[in-house]
Amino acid sequence: MTRKDSPETPAIFEIANANVWRGDTLALREFSLTLVHGESVAILGPNGAGKSSFLKLLTGEVRPAADKGMHCRLFGEELWSLEEIRHRIGVIMPEEVARFEADELTRDAVLSSLRGAYGRTRDMRFSQAEKEQAMVSMELMGVAELANRAFGTLSSGERRRILIARALVHQPQVLVLDEPSTALDFAANIQLTGMLRKLLQENRDLLLVTHHPGEIPPEIDRVILLRDGRIFADGRKRDVLKSALLSELYDVPLKVSWSHGWCDVRPV
Ligand SMILES: Nc1ncnc2c1ncn2[C@@H]1O[C@H](COP(=O)(O)OP(=O)(O)OP(=O)(O)O)[C@@H](O)[C@H]1O
């Protein structure tokens, strides 16, 4: 019996028979998926496959159609707002970078997450414990020395780390990362992967949406492939990241090889 099947393993997210409309497009079709604690997952799929729509379901930004037989629960709740659940699930999306003023102090960018805001306003007061908590999560992300810099002066990689520190300040068990390597250079990408591995080794549950199979850390064992709003494959990494399946998913002949738990995908 896997952890996923174990009756004692609490579900983070359960969705069954869900149709999700984005405008006139059916972005997720008869979608069923369960994510449980103690398991980290990577989600891959071509452009338009429905990855962001799935993440927006988690954040509560979109809701499934109320069809018969559908259910959708996060931590057992049918309705939620991201505000209420920040201490349980941290969601890091690339577009958040644009929500800060250029002159926002980096430490305030992290602290303001505790008030559900993107930046500190004059009336926001923080306790010493909260300030220490913010420094701890910045230290974890290796950006504590940037605390007094203006957010607008940071590099793309540094900004990305600040976003992760903002999510970590709530000490959530689950971290959801949407294409975290976007705009990162080679070295920053390696550092980011190192940080994700550290979080995985601390037994946090990670849900990683990525375009690059080669970025999936060895500690992530479950991979879900999406195509046309449906689950195309879902299972253990070695069973899912296979040449034939990926070639069919992307409609390009691809060859998969493995080295020390890392996957390398190249055109045939
Ligand atoms: N706001 C919207 N209005 C209309 N259609 C939308 C909207 N957002 C997404 N869609 C459509 O829903 C489908 C799924 O889009 P989604 O953004 O979830 O895909 P994705 O897998 O995240 O893609 P990408 O890899 O390109 O980011 C696509 O056909 C897309 O055009």
The ligand as an ORCA input file, in Angstrom:
! r2SCAN-3c Opt
* xyz 0 1
  N      -9.212     33.877    -18.638
  C      -9.393     33.014    -19.626
  N     -10.393     33.171    -20.540
  C     -10.577     32.282    -21.525
  N      -9.840     31.174    -21.695
  C      -8.832     30.970    -20.825
  C      -8.562     31.871    -19.749
  N      -7.507     31.394    -19.054
  C      -7.137     30.246    -19.651
  N      -7.929     29.993    -20.717
  C      -7.825     28.843    -21.620
  O      -7.914     27.670    -20.817
  C      -7.032     26.662    -21.324
  C      -6.088     26.222    -20.208
  O      -5.254     27.324    -19.902
  P      -4.188     27.280    -18.717
  O      -3.689     28.668    -18.537
  O      -4.789     26.589    -17.556
  O      -3.065     26.343    -19.375
  P      -1.553     26.097    -18.924
  O      -1.336     24.622    -18.965
  O      -1.264     26.783    -17.631
  O      -0.758     26.786    -20.106
  P       0.714     27.471    -20.171
  O       1.711     26.359    -20.099
  O       0.680     28.087    -21.527
  O       0.820     28.472    -19.053
  C      -6.326     27.267    -22.527
  O      -7.017     26.855    -23.677
  C      -6.495     28.752    -22.316
  O      -6.520     29.454    -23.567
*
